[in-house]
């Protein structure tokens, strides 16, 4: 597998995701570098930079929140009318 740091060209990807900016739906563009990730809307110059560590931490937080909500839903499904049902 090729390491990202060995790339000689800049990696840009236009995603299927869009965001509204100044009255237009614009595709989201991702610019990848070994140190940071840059997000911008197609046709604009404003960029938002994220470190790879920040991306990882955010993804871990989202996964933990989803797992917490799933367990909460399972607990509430076991209850019927406020009375706990024992299998």
SEKOLLO-912890 format. One record per atom (N, C-alpha, C, CB): z, x, y; residue number from 1. Coordinates in Angstrom, 2 decimals. Glycine has a CB too. Example, Ala and Ser with C-alpha at 12.3 -4.5 7.8 and 13.67 -1.06 7.14 Angstrom:
PT_pz_px_py_num
PT_7.80_13.19_-5.69_1
PT_7.80_12.30_-4.50_1
PT_7.80_13.20_-3.30_1
PT_9.05_11.31_-4.47_1
PT_7.08_12.85_-2.25_2
PT_7.14_13.67_-1.06_2
PT_7.87_12.90_0.03_2
PT_5.72_14.08_-0.60_2
This chain:
PT_pz_px_py_num
PT_0.00_0.84_-1.18_1
PT_0.00_0.00_0.00_1
PT_0.00_0.89_1.24_1
PT_1.21_-0.96_0.00_1
PT_-0.81_0.58_2.23_2
PT_-0.93_1.36_3.44_2
PT_0.21_1.02_4.39_2
PT_-2.28_1.12_4.12_2
PT_0.81_2.05_4.95_3
PT_1.87_1.83_5.93_3
PT_1.25_1.38_7.25_3
PT_2.71_3.10_6.13_3
PT_1.95_0.51_7.94_4
PT_1.47_0.01_9.22_4
PT_1.38_1.14_10.25_4
PT_2.39_-1.10_9.74_4
PT_2.27_2.12_10.16_5
PT_2.28_3.20_11.14_5
PT_1.06_4.11_11.01_5
PT_3.54_4.01_10.99_5
PT_0.30_4.01_9.93_6
PT_-0.88_4.84_9.73_6
PT_-2.14_4.22_10.31_6
PT_-1.08_5.12_8.27_6
PT_-2.06_3.04_10.89_7
PT_-3.24_2.37_11.42_7
PT_-3.78_3.12_12.64_7
PT_-2.92_0.91_11.80_7
PT_-5.09_3.21_12.73_8
PT_-5.73_3.85_13.87_8
PT_-6.17_2.81_14.91_8
PT_-6.94_4.67_13.40_8
PT_-6.29_1.56_14.50_9
PT_-6.71_0.51_15.41_9
PT_-5.57_-0.48_15.61_9
PT_-7.97_-0.22_14.88_9
PT_-5.62_-1.18_16.72_10
PT_-4.60_-2.18_17.02_10
PT_-4.85_-3.43_16.19_10
PT_-4.59_-2.52_18.53_10
PT_-3.79_-3.99_15.64_11
PT_-3.89_-5.19_14.82_11
PT_-3.55_-6.41_15.67_11
PT_-2.96_-5.09_13.58_11
PT_-4.53_-7.27_15.90_12
PT_-4.35_-8.53_16.63_12
PT_-4.76_-9.66_15.72_12
PT_-5.18_-8.55_17.97_12
PT_-3.97_-10.72_15.69_13
PT_-4.29_-11.89_14.89_13
PT_-4.18_-13.14_15.76_13
PT_-3.34_-12.00_13.66_13
PT_-5.18_-14.00_15.69_14
PT_-5.13_-15.29_16.36_14
PT_-4.68_-16.30_15.31_14
PT_-6.53_-15.70_16.99_14
PT_-3.58_-16.97_15.57_15
PT_-2.99_-17.88_14.59_15
PT_-3.53_-19.30_14.78_15
PT_-1.47_-17.87_14.71_15
PT_-3.19_-20.16_13.83_16
PT_-3.54_-21.57_13.94_16
PT_-2.56_-22.32_14.83_16
PT_-3.59_-22.21_12.55_16
PT_-1.42_-21.72_15.11_17
PT_-0.43_-22.35_15.97_17
PT_-0.89_-22.37_17.41_17
PT_0.90_-21.63_15.85_17
PT_-0.52_-23.41_18.13_18
PT_-0.90_-23.52_19.54_18
PT_0.32_-23.88_20.38_18
PT_-2.02_-24.57_19.73_18
PT_0.19_-23.62_21.67_19
PT_1.22_-24.01_22.63_19
PT_0.51_-24.46_23.90_19
PT_2.22_-22.83_22.91_19
PT_1.10_-25.41_24.57_20
PT_0.49_-25.92_25.81_20
PT_0.90_-25.01_26.97_20
PT_0.93_-27.40_26.08_20
PT_-0.10_-24.59_27.74_21
PT_0.14_-23.75_28.91_21
PT_-0.85_-24.16_29.99_21
PT_0.01_-22.24_28.56_21
PT_-0.33_-24.55_31.14_22
PT_-1.14_-24.97_32.28_22
PT_-2.17_-26.04_31.92_22
PT_-1.85_-23.78_32.88_22
PT_-1.73_-27.00_31.13_23
PT_-2.57_-28.13_30.79_23
PT_-3.54_-27.93_29.64_23
PT_-3.33_-28.51_31.96_23
PT_-3.50_-26.78_28.99_24
PT_-4.42_-26.50_27.88_24
PT_-3.64_-26.09_26.64_24
PT_-5.43_-25.40_28.27_24
PT_-4.12_-26.53_25.49_25
PT_-3.58_-26.05_24.22_25
PT_-4.23_-24.70_23.94_25
PT_-3.84_-27.08_23.04_25
PT_-3.41_-23.66_23.82_26
PT_-3.95_-22.31_23.62_26
PT_-3.43_-21.75_22.30_26
PT_-3.56_-21.38_24.80_26
PT_-4.30_-21.09_21.53_27
PT_-3.84_-20.45_20.29_27
PT_-2.87_-19.31_20.59_27
PT_-5.04_-19.92_19.48_27
PT_-1.95_-19.08_19.66_28
PT_-0.98_-17.99_19.78_28
PT_-1.58_-16.73_19.18_28
PT_0.37_-18.35_19.09_28
PT_-1.51_-15.63_19.92_29
PT_-2.04_-14.34_19.47_29
PT_-0.86_-13.42_19.16_29
PT_-2.98_-13.71_20.55_29
PT_-0.94_-12.74_18.01_30
PT_0.09_-11.80_17.60_30
PT_-0.50_-10.40_17.67_30
PT_0.63_-12.12_16.17_30
PT_0.17_-9.50_18.38_31
PT_-0.23_-8.09_18.44_31
PT_0.84_-7.29_17.72_31
PT_-0.42_-7.60_19.93_31
PT_0.42_-6.56_16.69_32
PT_1.37_-5.84_15.83_32
PT_1.31_-4.35_16.12_32
PT_1.09_-6.12_14.34_32
PT_2.47_-3.74_16.34_33
PT_2.60_-2.29_16.43_33
PT_3.74_-1.88_15.50_33
PT_2.86_-1.82_17.92_33
PT_3.86_-0.60_15.16_34
PT_4.94_-0.18_14.27_34
PT_6.34_-0.44_14.84_34
PT_4.80_1.28_13.97_34
PT_6.49_-0.42_16.15_35
PT_7.81_-0.58_16.76_35
PT_8.15_-2.02_17.12_35
PT_7.89_0.27_17.98_35
PT_7.15_-2.76_17.62_36
PT_7.43_-4.10_18.14_36
PT_6.32_-5.08_17.77_36
PT_7.60_-4.06_19.67_36
PT_6.63_-6.34_17.97_37
PT_5.69_-7.45_17.78_37
PT_5.52_-8.09_19.15_37
PT_6.20_-8.49_16.70_37
PT_4.29_-8.31_19.57_38
PT_4.02_-8.95_20.86_38
PT_3.36_-10.30_20.61_38
PT_3.12_-8.05_21.77_38
PT_3.83_-11.32_21.29_39
PT_3.26_-12.66_21.20_39
PT_2.71_-13.04_22.57_39
PT_4.33_-13.70_20.73_39
PT_1.55_-13.67_22.58_40
PT_0.98_-14.18_23.83_40
PT_0.08_-15.35_23.49_40
PT_0.20_-13.06_24.59_40
PT_-0.32_-16.06_24.52_41
PT_-1.27_-17.16_24.35_41
PT_-2.66_-16.64_24.70_41
PT_-0.89_-18.39_25.24_41
PT_-3.66_-17.08_23.96_42
PT_-5.03_-16.66_24.18_42
PT_-5.44_-17.04_25.60_42
PT_-5.99_-17.31_23.14_42
PT_-6.00_-16.09_26.33_43
PT_-6.45_-16.34_27.70_43
PT_-5.37_-16.09_28.74_43
PT_-6.93_-17.73_27.82_43
PT_-4.22_-15.56_28.33_44
PT_-3.16_-15.25_29.28_44
PT_-2.76_-13.78_29.14_44
PT_-1.93_-16.18_29.07_44
PT_-2.06_-13.27_30.12_45
PT_-1.61_-11.88_30.08_45
PT_-0.11_-11.76_29.78_45
PT_-1.92_-11.20_31.39_45
PT_0.61_-12.85_29.88_46
PT_2.05_-12.81_29.65_46
PT_2.34_-12.55_28.18_46
PT_2.71_-14.13_30.10_46
PT_3.13_-11.52_27.90_47
PT_3.48_-11.15_26.52_47
PT_4.98_-11.22_26.34_47
PT_2.96_-9.74_26.17_47
PT_5.38_-11.61_25.14_48
PT_6.79_-11.61_24.76_48
PT_6.94_-10.59_23.64_48
PT_7.28_-13.04_24.31_48
PT_7.80_-9.60_23.84_49
PT_7.98_-8.53_22.87_49
PT_9.25_-8.75_22.06_49
PT_8.03_-7.17_23.57_49
PT_9.14_-8.51_20.76_50
PT_10.27_-8.62_19.84_50
PT_10.33_-7.37_18.99_50
PT_10.15_-9.90_18.96_50
PT_11.53_-6.88_18.75_51
PT_11.66_-5.77_17.81_51
PT_11.59_-6.32_16.39_51
PT_13.00_-4.98_18.03_51
PT_11.20_-5.49_15.45_52
PT_11.13_-5.94_14.05_52
PT_12.51_-6.30_13.55_52
PT_10.50_-4.86_13.16_52
PT_13.54_-5.61_14.01_53
PT_14.91_-5.95_13.62_53
PT_15.29_-7.34_14.12_53
PT_15.91_-4.90_14.16_53
PT_14.87_-7.66_15.35_54
PT_15.13_-8.98_15.91_54
PT_14.43_-10.08_15.12_54
PT_14.70_-9.03_17.35_54
PT_13.20_-9.81_14.70_55
PT_12.44_-10.77_13.89_55
PT_13.17_-11.01_12.57_55
PT_11.00_-10.27_13.63_55
PT_13.61_-9.92_11.93_56
PT_14.32_-10.04_10.65_56
PT_15.63_-10.80_10.82_56
PT_14.59_-8.64_10.06_56
PT_16.41_-10.47_11.84_57
PT_17.69_-11.14_12.07_57
PT_17.49_-12.64_12.31_57
PT_18.42_-10.52_13.25_57
PT_16.46_-13.00_13.07_58
PT_16.19_-14.41_13.33_58
PT_15.80_-15.14_12.05_58
PT_15.09_-14.56_14.39_58
PT_14.95_-14.51_11.24_59
PT_14.53_-15.13_9.97_59
PT_15.72_-15.31_9.04_59
PT_13.44_-14.27_9.28_59
PT_16.62_-14.34_8.99_60
PT_17.81_-14.45_8.15_60
PT_18.71_-15.59_8.64_60
PT_18.59_-13.12_8.13_60
PT_18.83_-15.73_9.93_61
PT_19.65_-16.81_10.50_61
PT_19.05_-18.18_10.17_61
PT_19.79_-16.64_12.03_61
PT_17.75_-18.32_10.29_62
PT_17.08_-19.59_9.97_62
PT_17.27_-19.93_8.49_62
PT_15.57_-19.51_10.31_62
PT_17.13_-18.93_7.62_63
PT_17.31_-19.17_6.18_63
PT_18.74_-19.59_5.87_63
PT_16.95_-17.91_5.38_63
PT_19.72_-18.96_6.52_64
PT_21.12_-19.32_6.30_64
PT_21.40_-20.75_6.78_64
PT_22.05_-18.32_7.02_64
PT_20.84_-21.13_7.92_65
PT_21.04_-22.49_8.43_65
PT_20.41_-23.53_7.51_65
PT_20.45_-22.61_9.84_65
PT_19.23_-23.24_6.97_66
PT_18.59_-24.17_6.04_66
PT_19.41_-24.32_4.77_66
PT_17.17_-23.69_5.70_66
PT_19.94_-23.22_4.25_67
PT_20.77_-23.28_3.05_67
PT_22.05_-24.08_3.31_67
PT_21.12_-21.85_2.56_67
PT_22.65_-23.89_4.48_68
PT_23.86_-24.64_4.85_68
PT_23.56_-26.13_4.92_68
PT_24.41_-24.14_6.19_68
PT_22.43_-26.51_5.53_69
PT_22.06_-27.92_5.62_69
PT_21.75_-28.50_4.24_69
PT_20.85_-28.09_6.55_69
PT_21.12_-27.72_3.36_70
PT_20.82_-28.19_2.02_70
PT_22.11_-28.47_1.25_70
PT_19.95_-27.17_1.26_70
PT_23.07_-27.56_1.33_71
PT_24.35_-27.77_0.63_71
PT_25.10_-28.97_1.21_71
PT_25.23_-26.52_0.73_71
PT_25.03_-29.14_2.52_72
PT_25.68_-30.28_3.16_72
PT_25.07_-31.59_2.68_72
PT_25.58_-30.18_4.70_72
PT_23.73_-31.63_2.56_73
PT_23.05_-32.83_2.08_73
PT_23.41_-33.12_0.62_73
PT_21.52_-32.68_2.22_73
PT_23.54_-32.07_-0.19_74
PT_23.94_-32.26_-1.59_74
PT_25.35_-32.83_-1.69_74
PT_23.85_-30.94_-2.36_74
PT_26.25_-32.34_-0.86_75
PT_27.63_-32.86_-0.89_75
PT_27.67_-34.32_-0.48_75
PT_28.53_-32.04_0.04_75
PT_26.90_-34.68_0.56_76
PT_26.93_-36.07_1.02_76
PT_26.23_-36.99_0.02_76
PT_26.28_-36.19_2.41_76
PT_25.27_-36.47_-0.74_77
PT_24.59_-37.29_-1.74_77
PT_25.52_-37.61_-2.92_77
PT_23.33_-36.58_-2.25_77
PT_26.51_-36.77_-3.16_78
PT_27.45_-37.00_-4.25_78
PT_28.45_-38.10_-3.92_78
PT_28.19_-35.72_-4.60_78
PT_28.56_-38.40_-2.65_79
PT_29.51_-39.43_-2.23_79
PT_28.81_-40.78_-2.14_79
PT_30.15_-39.07_-0.85_79
PT_29.47_-41.81_-2.63_80
PT_28.91_-43.16_-2.56_80
PT_29.94_-44.03_-1.83_80
PT_28.58_-43.74_-4.00_80
PT_29.56_-44.50_-0.65_81
PT_30.45_-45.37_0.12_81
PT_31.74_-44.69_0.51_81
PT_30.76_-46.61_-0.65_81
PT_31.73_-43.38_0.74_82
PT_32.92_-42.65_1.14_82
PT_33.82_-42.27_-0.02_82
PT_33.69_-43.47_2.11_82
PT_33.50_-42.72_-1.23_83
PT_34.29_-42.39_-2.42_83
PT_33.54_-41.33_-3.20_83
PT_34.57_-43.66_-3.31_83
PT_34.24_-40.30_-3.57_84
PT_33.61_-39.21_-4.31_84
PT_33.37_-39.63_-5.74_84
PT_34.47_-37.94_-4.26_84
PT_32.15_-39.41_-6.23_85
PT_31.77_-39.76_-7.59_85
PT_31.92_-38.53_-8.47_85
PT_30.32_-40.30_-7.63_85
PT_32.66_-38.64_-9.58_86
PT_32.83_-37.52_-10.49_86
PT_31.89_-37.69_-11.67_86
PT_34.30_-37.42_-10.97_86
PT_31.12_-36.65_-11.97_87
PT_30.19_-36.76_-13.12_87
PT_30.88_-36.77_-14.44_87
PT_29.21_-35.63_-13.11_87
